[in-house]
Structures are given as structure tokens and as C-alpha cells.
Amino acid sequence: MTELKLPVLPDRTPVKLSIHIVPELAEALQDYAKLYASTYGREEPVSVLVPAMLEAFLSSDRSFVRARGRGGR
């Protein structure tokens, strides 16, 4: 069997998640999307920005990262 440098890719099937948010948060997310567009020169819908925001938040939470590394899922 041939060994490739690239291993088998993990499952990348998106998981749909529905949430309810307060109107103030919805407005703030729309404002963020507008600021993102003016900063980077390309519009992205909130539905695309939120997963990236959540990923950035989780990866920057040191306590969460440590606990998860210890098997604290």
C-alpha cells in the first residue's frame, strides 16, 4: 500500500445548528458584517461569519483548550 504524506481527511460534513438570539445581538451581528465588509472589501453573510467567530472564541479560551486537551469534552 502506498503511503501518502497527507492522511485521510476527517469528516467535514457541516452540521446545521439553529439558535434563537435577542434582537440586540442580531443587530450587532449585522453591524459586524458591515464592518467586516468595509474592512476587507468583501461581504460575507452573518451565517458565514458566526461559525468563524465561534471558532476564534473557543480557540482563544485557554481554560477550554486546556480542559479539552485533558479529555474534558
C-alpha positions as CSV (number, residue, x, y, z in Angstrom):
1,M,0.0,0.0,0.0
2,T,1.3,3.5,-0.9
3,E,1.9,5.9,2.0
4,L,0.9,9.4,1.3
5,K,2.1,12.4,3.3
6,L,-1.5,13.6,3.5
7,P,-3.6,11.4,5.8
8,V,-7.2,10.6,5.3
9,L,-9.2,13.8,5.7
10,P,-11.5,14.0,8.7
11,D,-15.3,14.2,8.3
12,R,-16.1,17.7,7.1
13,T,-19.8,17.3,6.7
14,P,-21.4,20.5,8.0
15,V,-23.8,20.2,11.0
16,K,-26.8,22.6,10.9
17,L,-27.4,24.3,14.2
18,S,-30.4,26.6,14.8
19,I,-30.3,29.1,17.7
20,H,-32.5,31.9,19.0
21,I,-30.9,35.3,19.7
22,V,-32.1,38.5,21.1
23,P,-32.8,41.4,18.6
24,E,-29.9,43.4,20.0
25,L,-27.4,40.6,19.2
26,A,-28.9,40.2,15.7
27,E,-28.4,43.9,15.2
28,A,-24.8,43.7,16.5
29,L,-24.0,40.8,14.2
30,Q,-25.4,42.7,11.2
31,D,-23.2,45.7,12.2
32,Y,-20.2,43.4,12.5
33,A,-20.9,42.0,9.0
34,K,-21.0,45.6,7.7
35,L,-17.7,46.5,9.4
36,Y,-16.2,43.3,8.1
37,A,-17.2,44.2,4.5
38,S,-15.8,47.7,4.8
39,T,-12.5,46.4,6.4
40,Y,-11.9,43.6,3.9
41,G,-13.7,44.8,0.9
42,R,-15.9,41.7,0.6
43,E,-19.3,41.0,2.0
44,E,-20.0,37.8,4.0
45,P,-23.4,36.9,5.4
46,V,-23.7,36.6,9.2
47,S,-24.4,32.9,8.8
48,V,-20.8,32.5,7.4
49,L,-19.2,34.9,9.9
50,V,-20.7,33.3,13.1
51,P,-19.0,29.9,12.8
52,A,-15.6,31.6,12.3
53,M,-16.3,33.9,15.3
54,L,-17.2,30.9,17.5
55,E,-14.1,29.0,16.4
56,A,-11.9,32.0,17.2
57,F,-13.6,32.4,20.5
58,L,-13.2,28.8,21.5
59,S,-9.6,28.5,20.4
60,S,-8.7,31.7,22.4
61,D,-10.3,30.4,25.6
62,R,-7.2,29.0,27.4
63,S,-9.2,27.2,30.1
64,F,-11.4,25.5,27.5
65,V,-8.4,24.5,25.4
66,R,-6.6,23.0,28.4
67,A,-9.7,21.1,29.6
68,R,-10.4,19.8,26.2
69,G,-6.8,18.7,25.9
70,R,-7.2,16.7,29.1
71,G,-10.2,14.9,27.6
72,G,-12.7,17.2,29.2
73,R,-15.1,17.1,26.2
